[in-house]
Amino acid sequence: MSHPLWYTVRMRMKNIELNKEEQEFIAENITRFDVVTEIEVNDIEVRIHGKHFGGVGSAAIYRTNDMAKIWKHSTDKIKKIEKNLARM
């Protein structure tokens, strides 16, 4: 039985392959959140989103050292957010 404050709000599951380092990262960092809202796994990163200490936050481990890929991934996310905000 898990702690009453620790539960998962939303998690998308798909067939993913995690190496040992990524598995250990999730195991160590998932307990830092009171509520885990999402575990995001893509070609660039493994990221845990959640709520803790009265706020929100995330923790990530990168799956690549290619800074160009990381930069493109980040800027693509920003462009998507800006596009959604412009529609509001």
C-alpha positions as CSV (number, residue, x, y, z in Angstrom):
1,M,0.0,0.0,0.0
2,S,1.4,3.4,-0.9
3,H,1.4,6.5,1.1
4,P,-1.9,8.4,0.9
5,L,-0.2,11.6,-0.5
6,W,1.7,9.6,-3.1
7,Y,-0.4,8.6,-6.1
8,T,-0.4,8.9,-9.9
9,V,-2.7,11.4,-11.5
10,R,-2.1,10.6,-15.1
11,M,0.4,8.3,-16.8
12,R,0.7,7.4,-20.5
13,M,2.1,4.0,-21.0
14,K,3.6,2.5,-24.1
15,N,6.2,0.0,-24.9
16,I,9.5,1.6,-24.0
17,E,12.9,0.3,-23.4
18,L,14.8,1.8,-20.4
19,N,18.4,1.0,-19.7
20,K,19.6,0.3,-16.2
21,E,20.7,3.9,-15.5
22,E,17.2,5.2,-16.6
23,Q,15.5,2.6,-14.4
24,E,17.6,3.7,-11.4
25,F,16.8,7.3,-12.1
26,I,13.1,6.7,-12.1
27,A,13.3,4.6,-8.9
28,E,15.3,7.2,-7.1
29,N,13.4,10.3,-8.2
30,I,9.8,9.2,-8.3
31,T,9.7,9.2,-4.5
32,R,10.6,12.9,-4.4
33,F,7.2,13.9,-5.5
34,D,4.0,13.8,-3.5
35,V,2.0,13.3,-6.8
36,V,3.5,12.1,-10.0
37,T,1.5,13.6,-12.9
38,E,3.5,12.2,-15.8
39,I,6.5,10.1,-16.8
40,E,7.6,11.3,-20.2
41,V,10.0,9.1,-22.2
42,N,11.2,10.1,-25.7
43,D,14.4,10.0,-27.7
44,I,15.8,12.9,-25.8
45,E,15.0,12.4,-22.2
46,V,13.3,10.5,-19.4
47,R,11.4,13.1,-17.4
48,I,9.2,12.8,-14.3
49,H,6.6,15.6,-13.7
50,G,4.9,16.0,-10.4
51,K,3.8,18.1,-7.5
52,H,5.8,18.5,-4.3
53,F,6.3,21.1,-1.5
54,G,3.2,23.0,-2.6
55,G,4.4,23.5,-6.1
56,V,5.2,21.6,-9.3
57,G,8.4,20.4,-10.7
58,S,10.2,17.9,-12.8
59,A,13.4,15.8,-12.9
60,A,15.1,14.5,-16.0
61,I,17.9,12.4,-17.3
62,Y,19.0,12.9,-20.9
63,R,19.3,9.9,-23.2
64,T,21.7,11.7,-25.6
65,N,24.7,14.0,-25.2
66,D,23.9,15.6,-28.6
67,M,23.3,19.2,-27.6
68,A,21.8,20.1,-31.0
69,K,19.1,17.4,-30.5
70,I,18.4,18.6,-27.0
71,W,18.2,22.3,-28.1
72,K,15.9,21.4,-31.0
73,H,13.6,19.4,-28.7
74,S,13.4,22.3,-26.2
75,T,12.8,24.9,-28.9
76,D,10.1,22.8,-30.6
77,K,8.3,22.5,-27.2
78,I,8.5,26.3,-26.7
79,K,7.1,26.9,-30.2
80,K,4.2,24.6,-29.6
81,I,3.4,26.3,-26.3
82,E,3.6,29.8,-27.9
83,K,1.3,28.6,-30.8
84,N,-1.2,27.3,-28.2
85,L,-1.1,30.6,-26.3
86,A,-1.6,32.6,-29.4
87,R,-4.8,30.7,-30.1
88,M,-6.3,31.7,-26.7
